[in-house]
Amino acid sequence: MSFTRRQKKRMYAEYLSNIEQERNGRPIPGEIRERMTKEKEPDMLWQIMVHDRDANVLVPMGPMKSKDAVGISVEAINRQIAQGQRRDWTKAEAYPMTPITQGAY
């Protein structure tokens, strides 16, 4: 089905009007709103924590990452500790974290 220029122009003007009305607070129709607000699965991120030998505290290392990426880093850090390259740490472990933006469960 082909539209004339006048029909296309009218449909586009109606489209822009709907967008402007929604920006100004017009409620979105129910069936559309349900499709737009699908629940998002929370991302589980992991943080590398290293036991500091001198201060006897856990020190976070680097940014939070996925479990696979953290596992590789933890193995590398623990290998350095075992070889004696890091004498100020005792061991590295991965701890699950929840980003602040996702809130508590």
BALOBA-1460 file (C-alpha; in Angstrom, 3 decimals):
// residues 105
<rec num="1" residu="m" x="0.000" y="0.000" z="0.000"/>
<rec num="2" residu="s" x="1.418" y="3.318" z="-1.055"/>
<rec num="3" residu="f" x="0.672" y="6.619" z="0.634"/>
<rec num="4" residu="t" x="0.389" y="9.987" z="-1.033"/>
<rec num="5" residu="r" x="2.587" y="12.881" z="0.056"/>
<rec num="6" residu="r" x="-0.342" y="14.475" z="1.852"/>
<rec num="7" residu="q" x="-1.058" y="11.251" z="3.797"/>
<rec num="8" residu="k" x="2.615" y="10.840" z="4.727"/>
<rec num="9" residu="k" x="2.788" y="14.462" z="5.866"/>
<rec num="10" residu="r" x="-0.380" y="14.093" z="7.969"/>
<rec num="11" residu="m" x="0.838" y="10.825" z="9.550"/>
<rec num="12" residu="y" x="4.224" y="12.366" z="10.389"/>
<rec num="13" residu="a" x="2.581" y="15.426" z="11.959"/>
<rec num="14" residu="e" x="0.350" y="13.139" z="14.058"/>
<rec num="15" residu="y" x="3.401" y="11.116" z="15.093"/>
<rec num="16" residu="l" x="5.293" y="14.235" z="16.205"/>
<rec num="17" residu="s" x="2.206" y="15.441" z="18.066"/>
<rec num="18" residu="n" x="1.952" y="12.132" z="19.964"/>
<rec num="19" residu="i" x="5.609" y="12.278" z="20.938"/>
<rec num="20" residu="e" x="5.258" y="15.870" z="22.171"/>
<rec num="21" residu="q" x="2.142" y="14.989" z="24.199"/>
<rec num="22" residu="e" x="3.934" y="12.046" z="25.839"/>
<rec num="23" residu="r" x="6.864" y="14.313" z="26.696"/>
<rec num="24" residu="n" x="4.448" y="16.703" z="28.346"/>
<rec num="25" residu="g" x="2.931" y="14.003" z="30.545"/>
<rec num="26" residu="r" x="0.187" y="12.264" z="28.605"/>
<rec num="27" residu="p" x="-0.014" y="8.690" z="29.880"/>
<rec num="28" residu="i" x="1.193" y="5.965" z="27.535"/>
<rec num="29" residu="p" x="-1.544" y="3.444" z="26.613"/>
<rec num="30" residu="g" x="-1.576" y="0.304" z="28.795"/>
<rec num="31" residu="e" x="-0.596" y="-2.359" z="26.266"/>
<rec num="32" residu="i" x="2.306" y="-0.242" z="24.997"/>
<rec num="33" residu="r" x="3.456" y="0.601" z="28.541"/>
<rec num="34" residu="e" x="3.556" y="-3.114" z="29.453"/>
<rec num="35" residu="r" x="5.864" y="-3.839" z="26.540"/>
<rec num="36" residu="m" x="8.113" y="-0.890" z="27.434"/>
<rec num="37" residu="t" x="8.534" y="-1.745" z="31.110"/>
<rec num="38" residu="k" x="9.795" y="-5.298" z="30.927"/>
<rec num="39" residu="e" x="11.644" y="-6.233" z="34.113"/>
<rec num="40" residu="k" x="15.394" y="-6.260" z="33.746"/>
<rec num="41" residu="e" x="17.386" y="-9.115" z="35.176"/>
<rec num="42" residu="p" x="19.917" y="-7.757" z="37.638"/>
<rec num="43" residu="d" x="23.542" y="-8.083" z="36.588"/>
<rec num="44" residu="m" x="25.689" y="-9.886" z="39.110"/>
<rec num="45" residu="l" x="29.123" y="-8.329" z="39.201"/>
<rec num="46" residu="w" x="32.137" y="-9.553" z="41.133"/>
<rec num="47" residu="q" x="34.876" y="-7.615" z="42.917"/>
<rec num="48" residu="i" x="38.411" y="-8.811" z="43.572"/>
<rec num="49" residu="m" x="39.314" y="-8.378" z="47.241"/>
<rec num="50" residu="v" x="42.860" y="-8.866" z="48.476"/>
<rec num="51" residu="h" x="43.745" y="-9.586" z="52.113"/>
<rec num="52" residu="d" x="46.309" y="-6.996" z="53.187"/>
<rec num="53" residu="r" x="48.823" y="-8.656" z="55.525"/>
<rec num="54" residu="d" x="49.907" y="-5.500" z="57.385"/>
<rec num="55" residu="a" x="46.537" y="-3.797" z="57.976"/>
<rec num="56" residu="n" x="44.549" y="-7.080" z="58.225"/>
<rec num="57" residu="v" x="41.762" y="-5.704" z="55.997"/>
<rec num="58" residu="l" x="40.219" y="-6.515" z="52.617"/>
<rec num="59" residu="v" x="41.320" y="-4.154" z="49.854"/>
<rec num="60" residu="p" x="39.208" y="-3.924" z="46.640"/>
<rec num="61" residu="m" x="41.214" y="-4.281" z="43.455"/>
<rec num="62" residu="g" x="40.094" y="-2.780" z="40.150"/>
<rec num="63" residu="p" x="36.520" y="-2.374" z="38.896"/>
<rec num="64" residu="m" x="33.662" y="-4.841" z="39.324"/>
<rec num="65" residu="k" x="33.533" y="-7.358" z="36.465"/>
<rec num="66" residu="s" x="31.807" y="-10.511" z="35.307"/>
<rec num="67" residu="k" x="32.666" y="-13.755" z="37.111"/>
<rec num="68" residu="d" x="34.782" y="-15.098" z="34.221"/>
<rec num="69" residu="a" x="36.930" y="-11.971" z="33.994"/>
<rec num="70" residu="v" x="37.431" y="-11.814" z="37.755"/>
<rec num="71" residu="g" x="38.397" y="-15.498" z="37.946"/>
<rec num="72" residu="i" x="41.321" y="-15.005" z="35.569"/>
<rec num="73" residu="s" x="42.558" y="-11.981" z="37.527"/>
<rec num="74" residu="v" x="42.237" y="-13.754" z="40.901"/>
<rec num="75" residu="e" x="44.294" y="-16.679" z="39.592"/>
<rec num="76" residu="a" x="47.002" y="-14.317" z="38.326"/>
<rec num="77" residu="i" x="47.168" y="-12.405" z="41.625"/>
<rec num="78" residu="n" x="47.294" y="-15.608" z="43.681"/>
<rec num="79" residu="r" x="50.068" y="-16.918" z="41.406"/>
<rec num="80" residu="q" x="52.085" y="-13.731" z="42.068"/>
<rec num="81" residu="i" x="51.538" y="-14.144" z="45.823"/>
<rec num="82" residu="a" x="52.653" y="-17.808" z="45.700"/>
<rec num="83" residu="q" x="55.794" y="-16.890" z="43.749"/>
<rec num="84" residu="g" x="56.676" y="-14.236" z="46.341"/>
<rec num="85" residu="q" x="56.231" y="-11.234" z="44.056"/>
<rec num="86" residu="r" x="53.602" y="-9.708" z="46.401"/>
<rec num="87" residu="r" x="54.643" y="-10.045" z="50.022"/>
<rec num="88" residu="d" x="52.123" y="-7.527" z="51.401"/>
<rec num="89" residu="w" x="49.079" y="-9.652" z="50.437"/>
<rec num="90" residu="t" x="48.002" y="-13.088" z="51.650"/>
<rec num="91" residu="k" x="45.334" y="-14.115" z="49.108"/>
<rec num="92" residu="a" x="42.876" y="-12.766" z="46.555"/>
<rec num="93" residu="e" x="39.211" y="-13.773" z="46.390"/>
<rec num="94" residu="a" x="36.172" y="-12.821" z="44.309"/>
<rec num="95" residu="y" x="33.126" y="-11.427" z="46.135"/>
<rec num="96" residu="p" x="29.659" y="-10.929" z="44.593"/>
<rec num="97" residu="m" x="28.517" y="-7.301" z="44.476"/>
<rec num="98" residu="t" x="25.295" y="-5.529" z="43.607"/>
<rec num="99" residu="p" x="25.659" y="-2.147" z="41.870"/>
<rec num="100" residu="i" x="23.981" y="0.746" z="43.712"/>
<rec num="101" residu="t" x="21.839" y="1.531" z="40.666"/>
<rec num="102" residu="q" x="20.099" y="-1.856" z="40.949"/>
<rec num="103" residu="g" x="19.349" y="-1.593" z="44.678"/>
<rec num="104" residu="a" x="19.183" y="-4.366" z="47.218"/>
<rec num="105" residu="y" x="17.353" y="-7.612" z="46.584"/>
